[in-house]
Amino acid sequence: MSATAAAAPRPPFMVTAGNFLFHWRNALFPLTFLVVAAASRPLAPFGDERADLWMDAIGLAIALAGQALRFAVIGLAYIVRGGKDRRIHADDLVVDGFFAHSRNPLYLGNMMILAGLLVVLDSPTGWLVGAPFYLFAYWAITLAEENFLRGRFGAAYDAYCGRVRNRFWPKLAGLGATMRSMEFNWRRVVRKEYGSTFSWFTTFLALLAWERAARGDGAAALRILPAVGAAWALAIAAYVTARALKKAGRL
């Protein structure tokens, strides 16, 4: 080992944690939510079933807003930062579309979806364990990506960070003009998002029935099953259609 290699500093803890979490995120993130939900005691606010329905509606609205953000980001300017061999990787430094207003709009969308599901779950375990875990995970992954991008693109990335200071929440000034100036690629949106959209929406539907059953309210769980079943059937139909179009090369 050369003296230079031996003297290379270790990456900071958060960067190391971010690389680990990025590598295992596809298995670890759903598993964590499953464990948190299984260990939870879902609450009906003030013991009121109607208030719980409002919480479910609010949670769904937050998740849909996060998904809409992801649709907009991917449809306008997709960034190839999904990793290679489950490691952080980027072919180019993308600075167009939403990336001209936020450096990590896709992660913001992910966090909004998870926040919405946690609102639906509405349990102490979800807020005290699930929320801190996902906030830490996305913060660490973001820092690890920044470390990678700075090493790969150097001064160009530093200049980009100087122009776009918002890590997550988009700078609203000029956002409308940005969206009007670019063509929306809906085929790319369907191709990239149909699987993850189906997954979180299935989780949402399962939570609707499970939280009522977990509270011992079997009658409420049975009442909601027809609506849940119908919504899931539509989701399955949309998933199968999108997958068929992708396999046929139509997307």
CORFENPE-V813247 format. One line per field, one symbol per residue. ss: DSSP state (~ for helix, > for strand, _ for the rest). psi: psi as a letter, one per 20 degrees, with the letter a starting at -180 (. if undefined). burial: + if it has 9 or more other C-alpha atoms within 8 Angstrom, else -. Layout:
BEGIN
ss = ???
psi = ???
burial = ???
END
This chain:
BEGIN
ss = __~~~~______~~~~~~~~~~~~~~~~~~~~~~~~~~______~~~_~~~~~~~~~~~~~~~~~~~~~~~~~~~~_______>__>_________~~~~____~~~~~~~~~~~~~~~~~__~~~~~~~~~~~~~~~~~~~~~~~~~~~~~~_~~~~~~~~~___________~~~~~~_____~~~~~~~~~~~~~~~~~~~~~~~~~~~~~___~~~~~~~~~~~~~~~~~~~~~~~~~~~~~~____
psi = prhghhipqqqqghgggggghggjhhghghggggggghjqnqqopjjohhhhhgggggggggghghhhggggghhgoppnkirpkkqpqpgropjrchiihqhlhghggghhghgghhgggmqhhghhggghghggghgggghggggghhhgichhhghghhhniogfpqphpjgghghhiqppnhghggghihghggghhgggghhggghghhjjmhghghhigggggghhgggggggggggghghiji.
burial = -------------++++++-++++---++--++--++--+++++------++--+++++++++++++++++++++++--+--+---++++------+++++++++++++++++++++++++++++++-++++-++-+++++++++-++++--++--++-++--+-+++-++---+--++-----+--++++-++--++-++++++++++++++++-+--+++-++--+--++--++--+--++-++----+
END
